[in-house]
Amino acid sequence: MKKQNLNKPKKSKFVHLHVHSHYSLLDGLGKIDDLLDRVKELGMDSLALTDHGVMYGAVEFFQKAYERGIKPIIGCEMYLAAQDMLSKDKRNDDVRYHLVLLAKNQKGYENLVHLVSQSHLKGFYYKPRIDKKLLQKYSEGLIASSACMAGEIPKCILSNDFDKAKKSIREYKKIFGRDFYLELMPDDNLKDQQTVNQGLIRLAGETGTKLIATCDVHYVKPLDKEVQDVLLCIQQNKKVHDKNRLKMMDFDLYLRSSDEMAEIFKDVPEALENTVKIAEECAVKLELGKLVLPHFKIPGKKNPDQYLKEQCYKGIEFRYGKNPEKEVFQRLEYELEIIRKMGYASYFLIVADFVNWAKDQKIVVGPGRGSAAGSIISYLLKITNVDPIKYELLFERFLNPERISMPDIDIDFSDQRRDEVIEYVSQKYGKDK
């Protein structure tokens, strides 16, 4: 029996926290599947996705990472306006910096989604931009790093303006606290990247800021470099041999192994160790397939199920008089129990709200169409005008525990005033809903 070598060094650990997929359009080459498969092959258990200014790939990345037993870290490499994101003056406002953001928790994910949305809806100027003012407001739950040479601090270093670099670091640390990092990258014998790395290490010591190491991954394997260069040509409408165009051929932007990174950054091992610590801190879990309805404001302290039951019992006398048959109560309780189990109480309250609003405004509403007419709850809430007991209509055709999709309530409004109902719903629940 072979004697085990107890002194055998452990394999170095490192997590890629700056990675672009093909969702960084005409810039990143690696597809989600290929990136994750390579990470698995290299024996890594976590990976971040930080596409340029977008989160198109977040859901696909999350699902496929979990399928492979890899921890997904959701992020984005944002574009930061040098001044105000709302200002759009060609003389000043086409200057922007890169900044990597990672969602640490659920609040961080929500804030990241909001920042990306605002960058497109309000800050877009050549690129989707945010600014420090917005960052300050939505920084909770986010980890930030200084990004590549297009980042604000690396640009200060290349300009030999260390006072400005320190000022920027103080601003970021005021926003993110201990969750702001300075980002080293392999220099690949490039003088500018060597200068940036040396400057970042110096600044880390002088400002007490932690370092991380990344690769700014744009493709999966070294051989993909030339294909990614063709992609950049398509983006710029240039040819491969054109001189005046953006190139990344001087950089090796592939998904490097832990051992490669350990060798490159052997003098600053903490930069690798911090990537593992960040990965351990990040714990975002997307609840996919869960029903998310607009918030229906309920008076008092009742929950949606209690309020729905209360409203239905109020409707019994209107529909069936003061002495309804026992069957009415049996049918109602049966339907309420199924709706409670499936979590659809708010849905019925929302529909009843805008249908009855329309009726109050003298807008013609149909009596009921389709399977929804089989629900006594729809009848009691005045969503429909068809008595399902009288006409022996089945509730199960409309809703039953085996049904996966939401119940479908078909409603007809007068085509002459239908827009008023749509506007009412938009104003009450928000146009963004």
Order of alpha helices (4+ residues) and beta strands (2+ residues): alpha-beta-alpha-beta-beta-alpha-beta-alpha-beta-alpha-alpha-beta-alpha-beta-alpha-alpha-alpha-alpha-alpha-alpha-alpha-alpha
